[in-house]
Every structure is written in structure tokens, then in C-alpha cells.
Amino acid sequence: MANQAYCFKCRKRVDIVDAQSVTLKNGRPATKGTCAEDGTKVFRIGSK
């Protein structure tokens, strides 16, 4: 299963394109990237 996040513009779960693992200030892992359907930025906390 590919990395997925919720896109607020599409209003559904979409695959993350150009996914990058990041760490938040409090040390929690997260993933950021772009929506596969419309190019909107998407962000998911707790998945690395």
C-alpha cells in the first residue's frame, strides 16, 4: 500500500507524490508531499 493522506480539496484519501519524511518539533514523525490528483500539498502526521 502506497503512502496516503487526506486531500482537503479532493475530499478523499489520495496517494502522496514526492513524499518526504520529516520530524516535527515535538519529535513525532510525519510525511509531506503533493496530491496525486490535483497537486495540492498534503501532510500526514505519524507515518514515516
Order of alpha helices (4+ residues) and beta strands (2+ residues): beta-beta-beta-beta
